[in-house]
Amino acid sequence: MSTPRTLHLNAFLMSTGQHEASWRLPESDPIANTKVEHYQRLARIAERGKLDSIFFADSPVLFGEVGRRPAGKLEPTVLLTAIAGATEKIGLIATASTTYNEPFNLARRFASVDWVSGGRAGWNVVTTAGPDAARNFGVDDQPAHAVRYQRAAEFIEVARKLWDSWDDDAIVADKAEGVWGDAGRIRTIDHEGKHFRVRGPLNVPRSPQGHPLIVQAGSSESGKDLAARCAEAVFTAHQTLADARAFYADLKARTAAVGRDPEGIKILPGIVPVIGATEAEALKLERELDELIKPEYAREQLAKTLRVAPEDLPLDRQLPADLPSEDEIEGAKSRYTLIVELARREQLTVRQLIGRLGGGRGHRTFAGTAEQVADAIQEWFDGGAADGFNIMPPVLPSGLETFVDQVVPVLQDRGLFRREYTASTLRGHYGLERPASRYAGIEAPQLTSIGSGF
């Protein structure tokens, strides 16, 4: 008898919450985004709910209008290290760019987090769009969309080679013989490709998970191709069950087409749950949050996303008819299309669209009771649209506490979610095997002296 399929749940943590006006609520701390204690508390709440993982988005640029919401982020792998010491089981996922990093440094950083956390690290791979980020690294403009994804694929390949450059049994630690490590089980990788030339080996032993979990969030054609080849979990955004189901089927088929088991990739759409004791109470909370949005800031950001001037977006009119096509967009292609289709499908004015995006930036928002939120999650899970969800509380910490204390028990009672952790690693939570080293059983060439001992 096969084991019943159960949900995977990740908590997407963002300062005071996903809703851009959450920081304006009386109970919110507007500088929580710089407080380690805030995030440690959130991680412990998520762990109390037995969630698979927590996740931090990141970008190598000051994002958006600083007048609009808390801006400035702690470097996420540093933050995860602090959280690792305050938790025991929950997975720890951070975003890092393949466009503005080098494979050796990033492979070392995530292997280190995996060691510090006892095997709970995950890397959300992003390619980073936008000229502002490029200029922080001495580049006049962003590389082309296709080039960024080509670089990302090679970047991941190099990182995996580096993680495998130590055999699992390379550390001998024989005090009697005075032998700490076996050089025959550590190797250079000698990678030479289009974008990178890396000798190796990594200066960190093979970590508890072998490879930290690879997560991916791009839903363009290039993004889906990269996910099919490399990702083990995918964060995605959809507004309708039909769209989510089509994406799910497409990505699972692409994964099978490249020779991978489709069960080896977990697809997790985002959902912003606004939860009340009654549906009316939840809708009231949603309205109160939306009324705190400052439309002048939000319109500025929407104009940047749509590649138009703010004055071309009158607040009480629908989007202009002559917007760019997706092919003309170099960054965040799938999110651009999602926003435009949402506005066209529901005939939203710019003001109404700003309200819809203020809660989840294109992710599905859902207001209702705990039972209704559980129903919404189950409908997509049972309907072939998701393996789980990226939970995006609109307000933190209260929204996460309510989800853990009210929605999770409903899902548990329905047999859809674990009551206790059955694994101690992030891969274990997602039901994924620890990967074998590509070099297992292959004798490494004798290492010459590398670096200096002084």
N, C-alpha and C positions, 0 to 999 in steps of 0.2 A: 504494500500500500504506500502510495507516495505521500510525502509530508505536505500538509496543507500550506498553501501559499499565504504569506503574511507580509504586511506593509513594512517599508523602510521609511523612517522619518528623520529628517535633518532639520535643525533649527538654524535659520539664517539670522544672525545677530547684527544689528546695525544701531549703534548709539542708543537713542531713546525709542527706537522703533522704526518700522518701515514707513509709516505715514510721515510725510514731510513736515506736518505741523505738530507731531507728537511732542516735541520739545516745549511747546507753548502751554501744555496742560499744567495745572497747578502742582501735580505730584511729580512732574518730570524734572530731572537734573540736567540743565542745558549743557553742562560740561562733562557729562558721563562718558563721552567718547574718549576722554584721556585718562580714565580711571580704571586701573587694572582690577580693583575690587568689584567694580560694577560687572565686568565681564566674567570674573570668577563666580560671582553669585549667579549670573545667568546660566553658566555652564553647569553649576550644581543643580539648578532647577531642571534643566534639560536632562541631566543624568538621573535625577529622581523620577522622571517620567520614562526612563529606559530608552530614550531616543538613541538612534544609531550614532548621530554626530552633530556637531555644531560647525558653523561655517562663517568665515569672514571674507567679504569682498574686498578688493583693493585695486588701486590704480596708482601709477607713478606720477601723478599730477594732482594738484588741488582741484577737486571736481566741483563744478557747478557754481552757483552764486552763494557766497558765504553769508549773505543776508537771509537766505532762504531756510537753511537748516544747519545743524551742527556740522562743521567742516573740519578737516584734518583728522588723520587716522594714525594710530600707532602701527608700526610695522607688524604685520600679522603673525609671522613665524616667531617673533620675539614674544608677542602676546600669547601665542599658543604654549610657549614654554612656561610662562607664568601660570597659565590655566592648567597645564599638565600636573603641576604639583598640588593643585587644589581639587583634583578629580581623580577617579580611579579607572573608569570603564569607558566613558563616552569618547567617540572619535573626534579628532581635531583636524579640521580642513582649513587651509589658507589659500588665498589666491596669489599667484605670482606670474609675471609676464615673461613670455618667451621672446618678446621683441626687444626688451630692454634689460636683459640679464644674460649671463653666460652659463652654459650647462654645468661646469664644474662647481661654481659657487652655489648654484641652486640645488644641485644634487647633494652637496655636502650639507646644506641648510636643512633640507627635508629629512635626510638620513639622521641628522642630529636630533631633530624633533621626534623622529620615530624612536630613537634610543631613549631620549629624556622621558617620553610618555609611555614607554613599554610596549610600543607597537600600535600607536593610535593615530599616526599622521596621515594626512591626505593632502594632495596638491591639486588645486583647481587651476587648470591650464588656461590662460587667456593670451590673446595675441595683441591686445592694446591698440585701439584706434585713436586718431585725433592728432592734430598738429601740435597741440600744447604739450602733450607728453613727449613727442619727438624733440621739441626744442629744449626740454630738460636734459637731453642726452646729446646735444650738439648737432642735431639733425634738423634740417629746415622743414621737412614735412614727413608724415607717416609713410612707411613703405606701403606699396600696393597690397590690396587685400590678399591676392593669390600668393605674393611673396611672403607675407606674414605667416600664412598657413603652411607654406613649404618649410619655412624656418622652424615653425613649431613642431612639425613632424620629425625633423632631424634632431631638434633639441631634445625631445622626449626619448628618441632612440639613443642619443649620447648619454642622457641621464641614466637610462636603464643599463647601459653597458658599464657605467661607472658604479652603479649599485651592485653589479655582479662581479666587479673586479676583485673582490675578496670572496673566496669560498667560505661557506658557513663554518668550516672547521679550520680556518686559517690560524686562529689563535690557539696555540698549544699550551702555553702557560705552564711549562714543565720547570718547576723550581729546581728540582734535583739536577737536571741536565743543563740548566741555565739557558733554556730555549723558550722565548716568549711566543714567537710566531714562525710559521713555516712559509718561507719565501716562495716555495713551489706552489703555494695555493693563493698567491696574490700576483696579479698580472697588470701590465699596461694594456690599454685598449687600442691605442694607435689608430684612433678614428680620424679619417680625412674625408670630408664631404664638401658639399657646395657652400655651406654656411659656417662650418666649424672644423677646426683641427685640434684634437685633444689627445694628449698622450695617456694620462692616467698613471697609476691607479688612483682611485679616490683615497683620501687620507682619513676615511672613516670606515671601520669594518662593516660588513653586510648587516643591515639592521634587522630588528625583530620580525618585521613583515617581509623581508627580502626587498620588496619595492614598496614604498609608500603608495597608497591608493591614488590612482589617477582619475581626476574629475574634469569634466569639460562642460562649457556652458554656451558655446556658439551653435546657433541653429540655422545658419546659412548652409548652402550646399557644401561649401568647403568645410564648414564646421561639422556638419554631419559626417562627411567623409573622414575627417580626423577622428571624430568620436568612434566611428565604426572600427577604425584601425587600432586606436590607442586607449580609449576611455573605459573605465570600469563603473563609473556613475556619471550621469548627465543631468545637469540642472537646466530646465527649460521653462518657457513661458507660453501659455495658451489661454485663450478666453473662452473657447467652446469645447465641448466634449468631442465633437466631430474633428476639429483641428488637432486636438491632443491625440485622438485615436489614430489619425492619419500619420502624425509624426512618429508615434510609437511603432506602428507597423513598418514604416519606412526605415527607421533606424535599426530595428531588429533585423530587417531583411538585409540591409547594408552590412551589418555585423556578420551575419551568416555568409554573405557573399565573399567576405575576405577570409573565411575559414575559421572564424571564431564562434564559440557557443553564444547564441543570443542571450542565454541566461546569465552570461558573464558581464553584462552591461545593465545597470539599473537606471531606469528613466524616472526622474523625479520632478514633475512640474511644480511651479511655485503656487502657493495659495496664501492669501492674506485673510486670516479668519478674524472677523469682528464678532465677538461672542457676548451675548446678553442672556439674562435669565428668561427673557421672552424675545421673540423676533422683533417686536416693537422697540424694546430696549436696545437691542443691537443696532437697529436702523437709526435710532436716535443718537447713539454714540458715533456712528459713521457720519451722520450729518454734522454733528458738533465738530468733529475733526476736519471735515471738508470746509466748514465755515471759517476755520482758522488759517486756511491757505491764503497767502498773499498772491493774488493773481498776476501782479506785475513781474514777480520773480519767476513764477511758474511759466508764464508765457515766454519769457526770455529763454528758459531752458528748452521748452517745446520748439521754439523757433530754431534753436541750434540743432536739435534732433532732426527736424524736418528740412533743414538747409534753406530756410527762408528768413526774411527780415521780420522782426516782431510786429512792425506796423502792418504786415500782410496777414496778421491773425487777429482780426477784431474779436473781442471776447464773446460777443453775442451772435456771431455768425458761424456757419460751418466752415470746415477747412476749405481753402481754395482748391479749384479743380485742377490747376496746372502744377501740382507738386512733382518733384523729381521721381523717376522710376527707381526701383531697387537697384538696377544695374548701375545707376549713377552714384550710388552711395558706397563709400569706401570702408566705412566702419559701422558695426552694429546693424548689419543689413536686415536680419530677421526681426529685430525689435522695431526698426523703422516700419517694416511692412505690417507688423502686428498693430502698431498704433494707428496707422492710416486705415487699415481694414476695420478696426474697432470703431473709429469715428464715422466711417462711411456706412457701416452695417447698421449702427444704431442712430445715425443721423444726429450726432452730438454737435452742439456748439463748442467753440473753443473753451468757453468757461466750463461746460459740462465735461469735456474731455480732460481738462486740467484736474477736475475733481476726481475723475476715475483714475488718472495716473498718479495722483498725489498719494494714494494708499499703497501702490505696489509697482509703479513705473512700468505698467504693461502686464504684470502678473494678475492672475484672477483674484478678485476680492470677493468675499462672501460674508454676508452679515446674517446671523441667525443664532439660534440656541446651540448648545453643545451637541444635542442630538442631530440637529439639522446640519451642522458642520461635519459630523461623523457621516451622515447620509451623503453629503457632497463628496467627501473623500472616498467612500465606499463605491459610489456610482462610477467614478472614473477608474478606480482600482479593479472592480469587477468588469468594467466595460472595455477592457483592453486599451486603456489610455495611460496607465501609470503602473510602476512597480512600488510607488510610494510617493511622498511629497516633501518638498522643500517648504517647511512651515515658516512663514514670514510675519511674526506678530506685529500689528500696527503700532502698538505701544509696549515699551519695555520698562520694567519687568512684568507689569500686570498682565499683558496679553499672553506672555509665555506661561505664567503661573496658571492663568485660567485654562489655557489649552491643556497643560499637563494635568491639572486637577479635575477638569470636567470632561474634556474630549477624549483623552487617552483612556480613562476607565471605560467609556462607552465602546471604544474600539477593542479593548481587551475583552470585555464581556461578549462581544460578537466573534471572538476568536481570530481577530484580524491583526493583533499586535501582541508582542511579548509582554509577559508580566515580570520577568526577570531576565537579566543578561545571561546568555549561554556561552559567550565568548569574551575574551579579554582584549582582542585586537579589533581595529576598524574593519579589516578584511573579514574577520569572523562575524562581526555584526551584519555585514552585507552578504554573508554566505559565500564568500569568495576564497579560493584556495591561495595559500602562500606560493608565489611563483618559484619554480626551480631556477637556479642560475643557468644562463645560456652556456656557461663554461664548465658546468658540472662534469667531472670525470676527465677533463682535459688538463694535462699537466701544463703548468705555467712555465714559460721560459725563466731562467734564472734572473732575478731582479738585480740590476746594478745599483749602487748606492744612489739614492735619490734625496736631494736636499741636503741640509746641514744639520748636524746634531748639536750645534751650538747656537 
